[in-house]
Amino acid sequence: MYSSQLYWKVPNFIVSPQQHGSPVEPQTLEAFIVHSIDTLDAHAEIMRAAWLAADPNATLIDAPRPLKGKLARSLKRTSADAAQG
């Protein structure tokens, strides 16, 4: 019914993005894409939570683990930016 290639790819696709530092590295392009999106989503959530907990007047904060360095607050759009499109 399905090719042997598909049979091999599906378990890797499901298992590889489970957790950062997973013992199973992504072995297919599809698994790598899912893993990368999952990591991006996790880091974005860490950044969002850090900024919600930070002083509202701060422009830089220390990045929480696993991120490194400093986090800079996003620039806010002004009415002049909105008028330009």
Summary of the structure (lengths in Angstrom):
residues: 85
radius of gyration: 19.4
end to end distance: 52.5
largest distance: 60.4
contacts: 161
relative contact order: 0.10
helix: 51%
strand: 7%
